[in-house]
Amino acid sequence: MTAPAQLPATRPPPPQRRRRLGELLRGAGLLSEVQLNAALVEQKKWGGKLGRVVVEMGFATEADMALALSRHLGLPAVDLDTIELPADVAQHLRVDLAERYGVFPLGGDAEHRTVHLAMSDPTNAEVLQDLGFRTGKRFQVFVATSSGIDRAIRRHYYGESTTASRTATPQEMGLEEPTYDLVSSALPAASPDRLDAMAAQLARLEELMASQVAELRALRAALEK
C-alpha cells in the first residue's frame, strides 16, 4: 500500500551532526536560552518529553514546534486531525509500539518494507533505530503534533471519536451553569488576554490527560502480554 495522495514525497535529510530538539527550537527562535534551560530543568526534575514540557510551561504551542521542526529538518508536516487516511492504516504498526514511542503510521509500501511515520520529535534517532530493529522496516518521517498523534491512535486503533482541543460545556457534562449579569454584577468581565490564557491552560490539561491515558494503555498492553 502506498501513502495517501495528500502526502508529499520525502527523503532523508542530508548527513549532519545530530541536533537535539531543544537546540533546534532554540535555533528556530521559538525558545530563548532562558526558556530552554528552564524547560530542561523541569524535564530533569519531573521526567517526560521535552516538547510536552515546553508546551505545558507555555513557551510554545505544539503547532509552532511542528512547523519549526518541519522547516529546519526539511521534513513534511502533517495534520492528523484533518488528513484522510486509509481505513487499514493501523496495520502498518502494532498499537503497543505506536503508544510506546508516540508515533503513528500514515501508510506504507509492503513490498519495500517501508512505513510513512508521523513523529512529534524527529530528532530522536533512537526511536527510529528501535522501531527498525523490532519491525524490520524502514521509515520515512513526517512531523505531527504529539496530541494529534495521540488522537489518531485513539481513532484508528481503538475506534474512538476524537476532536482537537474542544472543551465540553457544563450542560453536556450534566452540570448547571450559573449565569451572571455583567452590568449589575460586581464580578468584572474577563479580558481577551485572560480568556486566551485560560484556553491555553485547558488545552495543556487536555494534552496532559491524553498522555496519561496513553501511558495507562501501554501498561495494560504490557500486562496482557
MARZATOR-114380 format. One record per residue: x, y, z of N, C-alpha, C in turn; residue number from 0. Coordinates in steps of 0.02 Angstrom, whole numbers, m for minus. Layout:
BEGIN
     n.X     n.Y     n.Z    ca.X    ca.Y    ca.Z     c.X     c.Y     c.Z  pos
       X       Y       Z       X       Y       Z       X       Y       Z  NUM
...
***
This chain:
BEGIN
     n.X     n.Y     n.Z    ca.X    ca.Y    ca.Z     c.X     c.Y     c.Z  pos
      42     m59       0       0       0       0      44      62       0    0
      27     111     m37      65     173     m39      34     224       8    1
      72     276      21      47     329      65      m9     366      32    2
     m54     399      70    m108     437      41     m82     489      m8    3
    m125     506     m57    m105     552    m109     m86     621     m82    4
    m114     640     m24    m101     706       3     m30     713      29    5
       4     657      43      70     660      73     123     672      20    6
     164     723      27     217     735     m21     273     685     m13    7
     311     675     m66     368     630     m62     419     659     m14    8
     453     616      21     503     640      69     566     600      61    9
     621     629      79     685     594      78     723     611     140   10
     768     569     161     804     581     224     844     646     219   11
     849     683     274     890     744     274     962     727     262   12
    1001     773     234    1072     759     221    1109     744     285   13
    1161     702     281    1200     685     340    1228     748     373   14
    1219     753     438    1245     809     475    1247     791     549   15
    1280     834     587    1283     821     659    1212     822     687   16
    1198     772     727    1130     767     755    1116     826     801   17
    1060     858     791    1040     914     834     980     891     875   18
     983     904     939     929     885     983     871     934     978   19
     813     912    1003     752     951     997     761    1021    1026   20
     786    1026    1086     794    1092    1118     838    1138    1078   21
     892    1111    1051     938    1151    1010     904    1177     947   22
     864    1134     916     828    1155     856     777    1210     871   23
     740    1202     925     690    1251     943     723    1317     962   24
     780    1313     993     818    1374    1010     842    1407     946   25
     869    1368     899     894    1396     837     840    1425     793   26
     779    1398     800     722    1423     761     692    1487     790   27
     718    1508     848     692    1568     880     627    1556     918   28
     610    1492     927     548    1476     962     556    1480    1037   29
     618    1467    1061     633    1471    1132     694    1516    1143   30
     692    1553    1197     752    1589    1217     798    1541    1255   31
     859    1561    1266     905    1519    1304     880    1508    1375   32
     851    1560    1404     824    1555    1472     766    1506    1474   33
     721    1510    1425     663    1465    1422     685    1392    1412   34
     733    1382    1367     758    1314    1355     789    1285    1418   35
     830    1324    1453     861    1299    1514     808    1283    1567   36
     757    1325    1571     704    1313    1620     666    1249    1604   37
     653    1238    1539     618    1177    1518     660    1115    1532   38
     725    1120    1520     769    1063    1533     772    1047    1608   39
     773    1099    1649     772    1088    1722     707    1054    1743   40
     651    1077    1715     586    1047    1731     583     975    1708   41
     609     961    1648     610     893    1622     653     847    1666   42
     711     872    1688     755     832    1730     722     818    1797   43
     683     865    1821     651     859    1887     593     810    1885   44
     551     815    1832     489     776    1831     487     722    1777   45
     535     723    1731     534     675    1677     487     696    1620   46
     477     652    1572     433     667    1516     472     693    1456   47
     436     704    1402     467     728    1340     476     803    1343   48
     531     827    1315     546     898    1317     492     939    1281   49
     469     915    1224     418     951    1187     355     963    1228   50
     334     913    1264     274     919    1306     287     968    1364   51
     347     966    1392     364    1012    1446     362    1084    1421   52
     388    1096    1361     388    1163    1331     317    1189    1323   53
     271    1145    1300     202    1164    1291     169    1178    1358   54
     179    1133    1407     148    1141    1472     171    1204    1508   55
     233    1224    1495     258    1285    1526     236    1348    1488   56
     202    1339    1432     175    1395    1394     226    1432    1352   57
     284    1400    1337     336    1433    1298     321    1430    1223   58
     286    1379    1200     270    1372    1129     211    1326    1121   59
     178    1329    1065     123    1283    1051     149    1222    1013   60
     110    1169    1013     129    1110     975     135    1125     901   61
      87    1165     876      87    1182     804     150    1221     786   62
     171    1268     828     232    1306     814     293    1261     813   63
     296    1214     860     353    1168     862     355    1124     800   64
     297    1098     779     295    1055     720     318    1093     658   65
     296    1156     652     315    1196     594     390    1210     595   66
     417    1226     653     489    1240     659     530    1178     641   67
     510    1120     666     547    1058     651     542    1041     577   68
     483    1050     549     473    1036     478     520    1078     435   69
     525    1142     450     567    1188     410     641    1174     420   70
     662    1164     481     733    1157     495     761    1089     477   71
     719    1038     477     742     971     459     726     953     386   72
     688     995     353     670     980     283     623     921     277   73
     579     912     328     532     857     328     461     885     321   74
     416     849     285     347     874     278     309     867     344   75
     264     915     355     221     913     414     152     888     393   76
     117     856     440      51     828     425       4     842     484   77
     m58     862     468    m109     874     519    m152     811     524   78
    m142     773     577    m177     709     584    m251     717     599   79
    m273     777     617    m344     788     631    m384     802     568   80
    m350     817     512    m386     834     451    m370     789     391   81
    m312     757     392    m292     716     334    m335     653     329   82
    m350     632     268    m387     570     257    m338     512     250   83
    m346     462     292    m301     404     291    m340     341     275   84
    m307     290     247    m341     226     233    m369     195     296   85
    m424     160     289    m457     129     347    m411      77     381   86
    m367      46     342    m324      m7     369    m254      19     385   87
    m246      85     395    m180     113     405    m146      85     467   88
    m184      65     517    m155      41     580    m117     m24     571   89
    m127     m60     516     m94    m124     507     m18    m116     496   90
       4     m55     482      74     m45     468     117     m42     530   91
      86     m36     589     125     m34     651      81     m58     709   92
     109    m100     752      71    m125     809      54     m69     857   93
      m4     m74     889     m27     m22     933      20     m11     992   94
      49     m65    1019      93     m56    1077     155     m16    1059   95
     179     m24     997     237      15     976     218      87     963   96
     160      98     932     136     167     920     130     205     985   97
     101     173    1036      91     206    1100     157     214    1139   98
     199     164    1136     261     167    1174     306     223    1150   99
     309     232    1083     354     282    1055     320     346    1035  100
     254     350    1041     218     411    1024     222     428     950  101
     211     377     908     214     386     835     150     358     804  102
     139     374     739      79     348     705      95     335     632  103
      74     276     605      87     260     535      38     296     489  104
      63     323     434      21     358     385       6     315     324  105
      44     263     315      38     219     257     103     183     248  106
     112     149     192     174     114     183     177      75     118  107
     234      46     106     247       4      47     269     m64      72  108
     223    m112      69     238    m178      96     295    m212      58  109
     298    m202      m7     349    m234     m48     419    m212     m27  110
     427    m147     m13     492    m121       6     499    m114      81  111
     449    m139     118     450    m138     191     466     m68     218  112
     429     m20     191     437      49     210     372      76     240  113
     378     114     293     319     144     326     328     219     330  114
     275     256     312     273     328     322     251     340     394  115
     292     376     431     282     380     504     279     452     528  116
     225     467     566     219     533     596     251     533     665  117
     294     583     678     328     590     743     323     662     765  118
     322     672     831     324     740     856     395     763     868  119
     442     716     874     513     733     884     556     692     837  120
     563     714     774     603     676     726     677     678     740  121
     699     716     790     770     716     808     788     655     849  122
     738     617     872     751     559     915     768     498     872  123
     832     492     855     854     438     811     847     370     845  124
     851     369     912     845     305     948     778     272     936  125
     725     312     932     658     285     919     656     249     851  126
     683     281     799     683     251     733     726     189     731  127
     782     190     765     825     131     766     791      73     802  128
     759      87     858     725      34     896     666       7     856  129
     627      51     825     571      28     784     595     m14     725  130
     649       7     695     677     m32     639     699    m101     661  131
     729    m105     720     751    m169     747     691    m214     763  132
     639    m186     791     581    m225     812     536    m246     754  133
     535    m206     700     489    m220     645     523    m243     581  134
     588    m230     575     622    m247     513     602    m202     456  135
     577    m143     471     554     m96     419     595     m32     421  136
     591       5     365     622      70     360     566     123     365  137
     586     183     386     535     234     399     551     299     363  138
     499     328     333     503     395     305     463     440     353  139
     496     491     378     469     529     434     430     591     412  140
     374     602     446     333     662     439     327     692     509  141
     317     757     513     312     791     577     238     803     594  142
     218     786     655     150     798     679     152     818     752  143
      98     844     778      96     863     849      85     801     892  144
     109     804     953     102     748     999      29     732    1014  145
     m11     784    1026     m82     771    1041    m119     746     980  146
     m98     769     919    m129     743     858    m115     669     849  147
     m53     649     865     m35     578     862     m77     537     910  148
     m85     562     971    m125     526    1021    m197     519     998  149
    m226     572     970    m295     567     946    m301     518     888  150
    m251     517     844    m252     471     787    m248     398     812  151
    m208     385     863    m204     318     892    m271     298     920  152
    m304     344     955    m369     328     985    m422     316     931  153
    m418     353     876    m468     343     822    m456     278     785  154
    m395     267     762    m382     213     715    m368     145     748  155
    m345     145     810    m333      82     845    m390      62     891  156
    m423     112     921    m474      97     971    m545     117     948  157
    m551     148     889    m617     165     863    m651     222     901  158
    m612     262     937    m642     318     974    m655     376     926  159
    m702     418     946    m717     479     909    m683     536     945  160
    m636     569     911    m598     622     944    m600     686     902  161
    m593     742     936    m587     807     904    m531     845     938  162
    m505     894     904    m448     931     930    m469     988     976  163
    m444     984    1038    m449    1038    1087    m519    1068    1092  164
    m568    1026    1104    m635    1051    1117    m654    1036    1189  165
    m676    1086    1224    m695    1078    1294    m770    1070    1300  166
    m794    1018    1336    m865    1006    1343    m897    1062    1382  167
    m960    1077    1366    m996    1128    1402   m1024    1098    1467  168
   m1040    1140    1517   m1070    1114    1578   m1134    1075    1565  169
   m1174    1097    1516   m1236    1061    1501   m1222     991    1475  170
   m1170     983    1434   m1153     917    1408   m1128     871    1463  171
   m1100     900    1516   m1075     860    1572   m1128     850    1626  172
   m1189     875    1613   m1243     865    1661   m1240     913    1720  173
   m1206     971    1711   m1199    1019    1765   m1239    1081    1749  174
   m1260    1116    1801   m1295    1179    1793   m1243    1235    1788  175
   m1248    1276    1739   m1200    1331    1730   m1230    1395    1757  176
   m1199    1425    1808   m1225    1488    1834   m1217    1544    1784  177
   m1264    1591    1784   m1259    1649    1739   m1255    1712    1781  178
   m1223    1762    1753   m1214    1825    1789   m1232    1883    1743  179
   m1261    1933    1773   m1275    1995    1737   m1213    2039    1746  180
   m1172    2045    1693   m1110    2080    1699   m1119    2156    1707  181
   m1180    2179    1692   m1193    2250    1701   m1203    2267    1774  182
   m1243    2226    1808   m1259    2241    1877   m1216    2202    1926  183
   m1182    2150    1903   m1142    2109    1948   m1077    2144    1965  184
   m1052    2128    2024    m988    2156    2045    m929    2120    2013  185
    m943    2061    1981    m889    2023    1950    m866    2058    1887  186
    m801    2070    1878    m776    2103    1818    m776    2055    1759  187
    m786    2083    1700    m783    2041    1639    m711    2021    1625  188
    m703    1959    1604    m635    1935    1589    m609    1969    1526  189
    m546    1988    1526    m515    2019    1468    m500    1966    1416  190
    m492    1987    1351    m474    1938    1299    m409    1901    1315  191
    m359    1937    1344    m296    1905    1361    m306    1851    1414  192
    m349    1866    1463    m363    1818    1516    m398    1757    1488  193
    m445    1768    1442    m481    1711    1411    m433    1668    1370  194
    m387    1700    1334    m337    1662    1295    m294    1621    1342  195
    m274    1649    1399    m233    1612    1446    m270    1553    1475  196
    m335    1562    1491    m375    1507    1516    m382    1452    1465  197
    m392    1472    1401    m399    1422    1348    m334    1383    1340  198
    m277    1417    1346    m213    1383    1340    m203    1334    1397  199
    m224    1353    1458    m218    1308    1515    m261    1246    1506  200
    m322    1256    1479    m366    1199    1466    m336    1152    1414  201
    m306    1182    1362    m275    1141    1310    m217    1100    1338  202
    m177    1131    1382    m121    1095    1412    m145    1039    1457  203
    m201    1052    1493    m230    1000    1536    m254     941    1494  204
    m285     956    1436    m309     903    1392    m251     861    1367  205
    m195     893    1349    m137     857    1324    m107     813    1379  206
    m105     839    1441     m79     800    1497    m122     739    1510  207
    m188     747    1508    m234     692    1519    m226     640    1463  208
    m217     664    1401    m209     618    1345    m146     577    1353  209
     m92     610    1378     m29     574    1390     m37     520    1443  210
     m75     536    1496     m85     487    1550    m127     428    1525  211
    m177     442    1481    m217     388    1453    m173     341    1411  212
    m128     371    1371     m83     330    1330     m38     287    1373  213
     m13     314    1428      30     275    1473      m8     218    1505  214
     m70     230    1524    m111     176    1554    m125     121    1503  215
    m138     141    1440    m150      90    1388     m87      49    1376  216
     m29      83    1375      33      46    1365      45      m3    1422  217
      30      18    1484      37     m26    1542     m10     m85    1536  218
     m72     m73    1515    m120    m127    1507     m97    m177    1455  219
     m70    m149    1398     m46    m193    1345      11    m236    1370  220
      56    m206    1411     112    m244    1437      89    m300    1486  221
      38    m285    1525      13    m334    1573     m24    m391    1539  222
     m54    m376    1481     m92    m427    1445     m49    m474    1404  223
      16    m457    1397      60    m500    1357      75    m565    1394  224
***
